[in-house]
């Protein structure tokens, strides 16, 4: 029997968690799971979803600077693709998930289920 907690397993887990690092990464990826979005619509939808749940995940709306950085990191990591339409100045920019980004979101479902099931459990003492 192999030790599932060996170094390669732990390293892979750290790499996966590093992809999710960032205050807005999961919110952006989850919004893009609904389909391709223009930059301004993506920002509005992310903030609308956070407002709907009462700002429990984030204390304030995502800013242009933070969203741009989050999108660039996700693009650099192969999770999203950027598509520009029209001229560089004044043209629309669209974002969508790659197959890798979709797969990452699917793999997070069990983790989200675990969090929901264990949210209100008392700590072991």
Buried (B, 14 or more C-beta within 10 A) or exposed (E): EEEEEEEEEEEEEEEEEEBBEBEBBBBBBBBBEEEBBBBEBBBBBBBEEBEEEEEEEBEEBBEEEBBEEBBEBBBEBEBBBEEEEEEEEEEEBBBBBBEEBBEBBEEBEEEEEEEEEEEEEEEEE
